[in-house]
Amino acid sequence: MTVYATIVADPPWPFKDRLPPIGGRRIRGAATHYRLMTGNAIKSYLAVLEATSGIEIAADARLFLWRVAAEAELAYEVVRAWGFVPKAEIVWLKERRGGGAHFGLGRTVRNAHEVCIIGARGRPE
């Protein structure tokens, strides 16, 4: 069995966007680019992974969970469901290759950042 003390996760959050096609092609929205998971599936994912893959999470571990603004509440539920306590957040300010802010499509506002929740289990170093 392999034991891990650090987990970095960027789940396929369950976006509920229904963006219209452009030029008859569906090119926008997360579901166009990858399979999404339900909130419950994400919350149970770590337990399923441990039960089926020979992976174990250490008693003293740290979690880095990337979240999207539209699913902030669900992200904190996931942190706790995975057995971690939220401790802090880090923010990645996204830039374009030529400089300047990279703005997403946005649901309420056009964000130019992503957030990572840092969680702890036990007493990680």
N, C-alpha and C positions, 0 to 999 in steps of 0.2 A: 504494500500500500504506500502511495506517495502522499506525504503531508505537506500542505502549503500554508505559509504564514502571511502571504500577501495575495490579495485577489484584486484584479483590475477587470471591471465589467462595463460594457456598454450595450445594454440589452436592446433588442428591437422593440421599442416602446409602441404601445397600441394606438398610434395616431388615428384619429377619427376623421381626417380630412377627406374631402370628396372634391378634389380639385378637377376642374374640367379639362378635357383634352385640348391640346394646341395643334391646330392643323390636322385634326382627326386622330392624332396620336396621343396616347396617355404617357407623358414624360415627366410629370410632376407628382410629388407626394411620395412618402416613404414606401408605401406598399408597391409602388411601381418598381422599386429598386431592390427590395428584399422582403422576405416573409416577416410579418409582424407577429408578436406573441400577445396573448391576453395578459392582463394584470395578474390574474391568478396563476397563469403558467410561469410568469417571471418570478412571482413570490415563491413558488415551489421548486424552481429550477435548481437551486443549490442543493436542496435535500435529495432531489432526483439524481443529480450528478454524483453526489457522495454515495448514494445507494447502488448505483449501477456501473460506476467506472473505476473503482479502486482508488479514488481520490478522497482525501480527508482534509478538512480544514483544521488547522491547529487551534488549540484552546486559547492561545494568545496570538491573535491575528489582526491584520489591518485590511480594510476594504476601501477601494477607490471605485466608486460607482458614478459613471457619467450619467447625467440626467438631461432631459429636455424640459424647457419651461412649461410646456403644456401638460406635463405629467409630474410636476414637482411633488404633489401630495403622495402619489403612487410611489415615487422614488423613495420617499422616507418610509413608507410601508414596507417596501422591498428590503431596505437596510435592516429594519427590525425583524422582518420575517426570516432573514438570513442569519439572525442571531447576533447582529452588531448594534452598537449604540452610535448614533451620529455624533461626531465630534467637531467637525469643521467643514469648510468648503474651499475649493480653489476655483479660480475663474480663468478660462483661456480666452483671451481677446483675439478673435480671428482677424487675419489680415489677408488682403489680396496679394498676389505675387508682386505686383508693381507698387505695393504700399497702399495705405488707407484701409479703412474698415471693410470687412467682408460681411455684408448683410444677408441674412436668410430671408425666405419669403414671409415668415412671421404669421402668427395667428391673431395676435392682439397688437403687437408692435414688431418691427423688424429688428430682431436681436443680432448683435455682432459678437456674441460670446457663447460659450458653453460652460456648464457648471459641473464640477465633480464633487460629490459628497464623500468625505473621509469618515469612515466608521471604524470602531475598535471592538474587539471581542477579547475579554480577559485583560492582560497587561502586556500588549505588544511593545517591543523596543521602539 
